[in-house]
């Protein structure tokens, strides 16, 4: 067993809600209760080991920020305790502890001392911090002239060079540009190899999968799952898809500008679900089912059901239909049919929308029963199998040999 | 604890360094502003208006009476008003960093002590210029001042703890401070109210301090004030103990609501 650097023992945080501040004050000094309870965290326990990266996920309002603040020592728990063995530095919100009027350099000293670095430490690491932040000459300008990305770069640089035993990152990385995000992640990985422990909170499931050894899933202030990133993220996705389900029923055509056609056959539901994830957040390469549910008002022959995957820029990524796939479909009057497209989702990481259509023969130009843009949305996060970049997965077969010609 | 006191010192230094940042005269203002205060009261009251107290034989007697009271009051009132706003002012840091609130409050105390030392040093120079004798009893000044700061700190912290609950206090406290100023014999002399409102003199804690400064400046001794010094020590420490008790009881609740 590795050393434990942080122990969260049965921590609960109950926010008390009062009608007014006088009641709040009265309760501090007298025994009578005036409050209504709001439970933000309930009986949370976990340990963090040396060199481990722990992810915390949960939907908005699940209590992530509360538990992080308690771990960082910013607020005190209602019951339970947090045992810290070493310096805990938290990057809770961007620009924590900066003075806008002061220059970047002065803020290194201010912020550094606020997060517990000694003067000598700051002097030693000043140059490294400036270099890592890539602020260059801007470091001599007041912080108020910085963009939010620049502030975040400085905050992150100071935090990582304070060399904490436990580093808490809450969504902070999302502000930076891709280049700096990458740099942060590799810096985190490097420090992790030097045995720093990290608590990482993000809605970016990719980086969670990349960084974390273990993930905790919070829901309504309770730990509902703890384990390998892959599994916990799947449960998280399942949780989200349940939320989405309520909104998934397709809008009536007359108030949906993305929908047109004769509506003799109607698309009533479209879903994209991963085999493993059981939700609409799917790993690249994972088997997925695109399901289109249709309702036919009359009997038709030779109808075609089509799907088209678009990325978030509206670019067509992949489209096919039952005609191209050689399937002949027909309907009877007033019946519901389910059409499943099963396939490995060999497309790149990102968010996608699905367009679905029902028409006659090859394409919708001749007779279109129903064309539905944005029928549903899904996200590809993380890669199942070999890593790759880009939009599509091509699975090359690689050979390598000596050429045999002497140079 | 030790680390936080060091941090408070750091903040105080920074605060002093930065207060006049960007001004043409920079840190000269620390010396200039008390000089201006002393100068105004000397020139206006002693030279123009020829106001004179007939208690000692000096044409600057009224100024000598005024200066310590004004300086001590200024430092007392700014300490209290800065402290009472301190939790609000630092809310963004308090909410995000694991630095106890008292660190920020101590830093205010330290920087105000520094400013008071400068002001009183200048007032001694003023006394030398108007040829007022300086005696050994002047050594009591820093001692009394220290207790004044303990008192102001306790009071200021107590105010700061209640302002998050009642935001009106933010407006009320400056009014109280102003009223308090005029109810204390600083600009006028004690005899003018002692008969009509004896309680203003008897039960006014800040006057216990100011009376001693005035006496030292005018007569160079503290004869007859030993009992007052005992009072001063008692209620300064009392205010500190009260503040500490309330702080402990209320601070975690405060962090939840700011």
Interface residues (C-beta under 8 A of the other chain):
Chain A: X15 X16 X21 X22 X24 X25 X28 X29 X72 X73 X74 X75 X76 X88 X90 X92 X93 X96 X97 X101 X102 X110 X113 X114 X115 X116 X119
Chain B: X3 X7 X10 X14 X18 X21 X93 X94 X95 X96 X97 X98 X99 X162 X164 X165 X166 X249 X250 X252 X253 X255 X256 X257
